[in-house]
Amino acid sequence: MGTLALKPVKIKLNNNMASGMYILLNKDEIKYTKSNETKPPNRNYKIQINTEAVYKSKRCTGKKSFNIPRRTSIAKAVNSLLGKREEMKEMLRSKGTLKNDKTLLPVQTKSKDRTLGAVFDNWLSIKSLETSKNTIASYKGNYNGNIRNTKFDKIIGLM
């Protein structure tokens, strides 16, 4: 059997504060309380916020998902995400997208030392700003185990 796909289901609250908010649930998890409000599942779940705004006379839409811990009521989760929804709308109005700009740092190598080892160490120092410690440790281990102290380590790079 394949895994069940999570589908967005519109959140129903009696105070109508959850416009544009959807809870991601499996088909068999969709439940409502006696007052016809969305009931949260008994696990960690996600709420997806869909927003739209006008940017340079064009309508821009965006969506983001947020993790909600287990045993958090839908009303409490929605109240905590209202500020995020306004931030998303403001970002759409100012930039037209919800994507963050990537800032690339220039590679700085010493003009005298252009060996593969020096270039790798420099690349690793830049890469460590955006990747996890375990990934960096894996890169170091593979390089040290397979390339360091071999004839390839002393090859002059083109940088």
C-alpha positions, 0 to 999 in steps of 0.5 A: 500500500502507498502512503496517504497523501495529505490534502488541504482542507479548509479550516472552519471556525465560528469566528471566521478568522481562518480565511485562507487557512487550510489544514493538511489531513489524510482523507480519513482524518477529516473531523468536525466538532459539534459546533461544526468547527474543524477538529485537529488530529491527534498528531503533529499537523500542518496548516497551510496559509494561502494569501494574495496581494497586488504587486505592480498592478498584478495579482500575486499569490503565495502559500506557506505551510507551518508545523503545529505541535500535537494537542494544539487546538485549531483556534490557538494555532490560527491565532498564532498564525494571523501575524504570519499571514499579514507578513506574507501579504506585506512581502507579496505587496513589496516583492511580488513573491514569498521566496527569499533572495539567496546571497552568494558569498564570493569565493576568496582564495589566496593567490599563491595557494590554489591546490585542491585542498586549499580550494576545498577548505575555502568552499567548505567554509562557505558551504558551512553557513547554509548546511548542517553540521552533520553534512559538513562532517560527512564532506570533511570525512569523505575528502580526508579519507579519499583525497587528502594526502594523495596526488590529487590533493596537490593538483593546482586548481583553476580558481 
